[in-house]
Amino acid sequence: MRDMEGRVAIVTGGAGGIGSATARRLAERGVRVVVADRDEAGARRVADEIRAGGGEAEGMFVDVTDEASVNALVDAAVARFSRLDIMFNNAGVFGDGARNFLDDPPEEYFRVVSINQHGVFYGMRAAARYMRQAGTGGVIINTASIYAFIADRNQLPYHASKAAVVAMTKAAALDLARHNIRVVAVAPGMVNTGLVDNWRQDERVWNTIQRAHMRRRMAEPDEIARVVAFLASDDARFINGHAICVDDGALSFKR
């Protein structure tokens, strides 16, 4: 299905996990994709794979904690593909998860927030400014988390940053509606990406993660990517200002 033929998307955090899965899924639907990551080599590998499969893609560097870098990414994407229709602000990290926030150095809080929250802010602004000037409208999608709504131990910076993403999504959607720009978020549960590799070594922790979902398994990246592609499509044209939970019901039952 190539129902989004000719549109252009930027995917941050595109070198792996949800980002690379979404870049591939969008490309399958005809979207020309800029795969952006601090790991530029990884972003280029994903873009190469998309081109090998018949899609159009470019891999580019971005540091989402640097507004100038994000602005330059949007400029480069438009220079390459002449437009921008979809901005997926996906780059993100967990906290190290080893300490209560009372014992965490402030630097860890600022590290997580600068990527997860400020990176989304810079991405929304850069994309929306182009979309407003071009007069074409568009869709901005942000990666939040179910942990914007519930708490776990030793992850205060992550919770704070993802809750901020949900709030910013709602506020930006209201501000940008007059420009025909939708802003939505996807809020995954636990996803089987490299971010959870450290937890695989502890069977107790790993089993706890699996049991957090109704069907006792975490999501695969492509299961999140399919929802992102839907939100970017015309099928979702009346969904705006919401965070869509993709969590196999994790928020709906007491464990």
C-alpha positions in Angstrom: 0.0 0.0 0.0 1.5 3.3 -1.1 -1.3 5.6 0.0 1.2 8.3 1.2 3.1 8.6 -2.0 5.3 11.7 -2.4 5.1 12.9 1.2 8.3 13.6 3.2 9.0 12.6 6.8 11.8 13.2 9.2 12.3 10.5 11.8 14.7 11.3 14.7 16.2 8.5 16.7 16.0 6.7 13.3 19.1 4.5 13.6 17.3 1.7 15.5 14.3 0.6 17.5 11.0 2.4 17.0 12.7 5.0 14.8 14.1 2.6 12.2 10.9 0.5 12.2 8.9 3.6 11.5 11.2 4.8 8.8 10.8 1.5 7.0 7.0 1.4 7.5 6.6 4.9 6.2 8.8 4.2 3.2 6.6 1.1 2.4 3.6 3.5 2.2 5.4 5.8 -0.3 6.9 8.4 2.0 10.3 9.8 1.3 12.1 9.5 4.6 15.0 11.4 6.3 16.4 9.1 8.9 18.1 11.2 11.5 20.2 10.2 14.5 23.2 11.2 16.5 24.6 7.9 15.2 24.9 9.2 11.7 26.4 5.9 10.4 23.4 4.0 11.8 21.0 6.4 10.2 22.7 6.0 6.9 22.6 2.2 7.1 18.8 2.4 7.7 18.4 4.7 4.7 20.5 2.4 2.6 18.3 -0.5 3.5 15.2 1.5 2.5 16.7 2.4 -0.8 17.7 -1.2 -1.5 14.0 -2.1 -1.0 12.9 0.5 -3.6 12.1 3.4 -1.3 13.6 6.9 -1.1 15.6 7.9 2.0 18.5 9.8 3.3 20.5 9.4 6.5 21.5 12.5 8.3 23.1 13.6 11.6 21.1 15.4 14.3 21.8 16.2 17.9 18.2 16.8 19.3 19.6 18.6 22.3 20.9 21.4 20.1 18.3 23.6 18.5 20.6 24.7 15.7 21.2 21.1 14.8 17.5 20.4 14.7 16.9 23.5 12.6 19.7 22.4 10.2 18.1 19.0 9.9 14.8 20.4 8.8 16.5 22.7 6.3 18.5 19.8 4.9 15.4 17.6 4.6 13.6 20.3 2.7 16.6 21.0 0.5 16.8 17.3 -0.4 13.1 16.5 -0.9 11.5 20.0 -1.4 8.9 19.7 1.3 8.1 18.3 4.8 4.8 16.7 5.7 5.6 14.5 8.7 7.9 15.1 11.7 8.4 12.2 14.0 10.2 13.4 17.2 11.2 10.0 18.4 14.7 10.3 19.8 14.8 9.4 23.5 16.6 7.7 26.4 15.8 6.1 29.8 17.5 7.3 33.0 20.1 4.9 34.2 17.5 3.5 36.6 20.1 2.7 39.3 19.3 5.4 41.9 16.5 7.0 43.8 16.1 10.6 42.6 17.4 11.8 46.0 20.7 10.2 45.2 20.8 11.0 41.4 23.1 13.8 40.4 21.2 16.7 38.8 23.3 16.1 35.6 21.3 12.9 35.0 18.0 14.7 35.2 19.2 17.3 32.8 20.6 14.7 30.4 17.3 12.9 30.1 15.2 16.0 29.9 17.4 17.6 27.3 16.9 14.6 24.9 13.3 13.5 25.7 11.7 16.9 26.3 13.8 19.6 24.8 14.5 17.5 21.7 10.7 17.3 21.1 10.3 21.0 21.7 13.0 21.9 19.1 11.6 19.4 16.6 8.1 20.7 16.9 9.2 24.3 16.5 11.5 23.7 13.5 8.9 21.5 11.6 5.9 23.8 12.4 7.7 26.9 11.3 8.4 25.3 8.0 4.9 24.0 7.6 3.4 27.3 8.5 5.5 29.2 6.0 4.8 26.7 3.3 1.1 26.8 4.0 0.8 23.0 3.4 -0.1 21.9 6.9 1.3 18.6 8.2 1.5 16.2 11.1 3.9 16.2 14.0 4.1 13.0 16.0 6.0 12.8 19.3 7.1 9.7 21.2 5.7 9.8 24.8 5.3 6.8 27.0 2.7 5.2 29.3 5.1 6.3 32.0 3.9 9.8 31.4 0.8 8.6 33.3 2.1 6.1 35.9 5.2 5.9 38.1 8.0 3.4 38.5 10.9 3.5 40.9 14.2 5.2 40.1 13.0 6.9 36.8 11.9 10.3 37.9 13.7 12.1 35.0 12.1 9.8 32.4 8.6 10.3 33.9 9.0 14.0 34.0 10.2 14.3 30.4 7.5 12.0 29.0 4.7 13.7 30.9 6.0 17.0 29.5 5.8 15.5 26.0 2.1 14.7 26.5 1.4 18.2 27.8 3.4 19.9 25.0 1.6 17.8 22.4 -1.8 19.1 23.6 -0.6 22.7 23.8 1.1 22.6 20.4 -1.9 21.0 18.8 -4.1 23.9 20.0 -1.6 26.6 18.9 -1.0 25.0 15.4 -4.6 24.0 14.5 -5.1 27.3 12.7 -2.2 26.3 10.4 -3.8 22.9 9.6 -0.9 21.2 11.5 -1.9 18.2 13.6 0.1 17.3 16.7 -0.3 13.9 18.3 1.8 11.5 20.4 2.3 7.8 20.6 2.7 6.4 24.2 4.2 2.9 24.1 4.5 0.5 26.9 7.7 -1.5 27.1 9.2 -2.1 23.6 11.8 -4.7 22.6 14.6 -2.3 21.6 18.2 -1.8 22.6 17.1 0.5 25.4 16.0 -2.6 27.4 19.1 -4.7 26.7 20.5 -4.2 30.2 17.4 -5.7 31.8 17.6 -9.0 29.8 20.3 -10.2 32.1 18.1 -10.2 35.2 15.4 -12.9 34.8 13.2 -11.5 37.6 13.2 -8.0 36.0 12.7 -9.4 32.6 9.7 -11.4 33.7 8.2 -8.4 35.5 8.4 -6.4 32.3 6.6 -9.1 30.4 3.9 -9.4 33.0 3.2 -5.6 32.8 1.2 -6.3 29.6 -2.1 -8.2 29.3 -0.7 -10.8 26.9 2.6 -11.1 28.9 5.0 -9.8 26.3 6.4 -6.4 25.3 5.8 -4.8 21.9 8.0 -5.2 18.9 9.2 -1.9 17.3 7.1 -2.5 14.2 3.9 -2.7 16.3 4.5 0.9 17.4 5.6 1.9 13.9 2.3 0.8 12.4 0.5 3.1 14.8 2.8 6.0 14.0 2.2 5.5 10.3 -1.6 5.4 10.9 -1.4 8.7 12.9 0.6 10.2 10.0 -2.0 9.2 7.4 -5.2 10.7 6.2 -7.1 7.9 8.1 -6.2 9.7 11.3 -7.0 13.2 10.0 -9.4 14.0 12.9 -7.1 12.8 15.6 -5.4 15.8 17.2 -3.9 16.7 20.5 -4.0 13.2 21.9 -1.4 10.7 23.2 -2.4 7.3 21.8 -1.4 4.4 24.2 0.1 1.4 22.5 0.6 -0.8 25.5 -1.4 -4.0 25.3 -3.6 -2.7 28.1 -0.8 -2.1 30.6 -2.5 1.0 31.9 -5.8 -0.8 32.3 -5.1 -3.4 35.0 -3.4 -3.7 38.4 -0.4 -6.0 38.4 
